[in-house]
Amino acid sequence: GAVVSQHPSWVICKSGTSVKIECRSLDFQATTMFWYRQFPKQSLMLMATSNEGSKATYEQGVEKDKFLINHASLTLSTLTVTSAHPEDSSFYICSARIPDEAGGPADTQYFGPGTRLTVL
Amino acid sequence: GQNIDQPTEMTATEGAIVQINCTYQTSGFNGLFWYQQHAGEAPTFLSYNVLDGLEEKGRFSSFLSRSKGYSYLLLKELQMKDSASYLCAVMDSNYQLIWGAGTKLIIKP
């Protein structure tokens, strides 16, 4: 149980274009999902917390107009990187917090496999 | 401020035992998590401690002392596939996860 999928696994795009990344909880309903970014050899950096049916909460320094998050259902959250630039190239990882009834310690975050974004 | 400290890198020998320490200072405490992250991959959940003591799960064990703000992850019978980064994360009073920078574990034959 507690499987999180992410699509696409990797994407290459031109500067100025937008890229959408999907995060799905496959076998449980996730009221809360998280979006992280990780640059090479650096720690995970939380970008935003996404709650189903409400606006995402962004961490300080993360531009909400550039990184659009939509959590329209209990199993799907999307991150859209708008007008991508080379400095946005990174490893983007989503996670979903497991609810009590889904097994495992409550509040455990299970991660998707990540999306490697390269902006040319 | 909130702070998680763990060694940057450790080296161990295949078949041996290694202990990765984590100390924390956070505003409140609602549990400590250990994750494993192989290079180029997302983290995977290893263990969760919320009460003092040792939690054993196969070759991996995790220990917590809340009074000392201290945890360790113990890996026994090391295998080459255990080469990875190990992330310590603490859930604070707001149920936010505070992440350590990770410990890169190198296993040598």
Contacts between the chains, C-beta under 8 A, distances in Angstrom:
chain1	res1	chain2	res2	distance
A	2	B	45	8.0
A	6	B	42	7.9
A	42	B	101	7.8
A	43	B	87	7.7
A	43	B	99	5.8
A	43	B	100	7.2
A	43	B	101	4.3
A	43	B	102	5.8
A	44	B	43	7.2
A	44	B	87	7.2
A	44	B	99	5.2
A	46	B	97	7.5
A	46	B	99	7.7
A	91	B	40	7.8
A	93	B	42	4.8
A	93	B	43	7.6
A	104	B	45	7.6
A	104	B	48	7.9
A	105	B	31	7.0
A	105	B	48	4.0
A	105	B	50	7.5
A	107	B	30	7.0
A	107	B	31	6.6
A	107	B	91	6.0
A	107	B	95	6.3
A	108	B	33	6.8
A	108	B	45	5.7
A	108	B	48	6.1
A	109	B	33	7.7
A	109	B	45	7.5
A	109	B	97	6.6
A	110	B	45	6.2
A	111	B	35	7.9
A	111	B	42	4.1
A	111	B	43	5.1
A	111	B	44	6.9
A	111	B	45	7.9
A	112	B	42	6.1
A	113	B	41	6.9
A	113	B	42	5.3
A	114	B	41	6.8
A	114	B	42	4.3
A	116	B	40	7.9
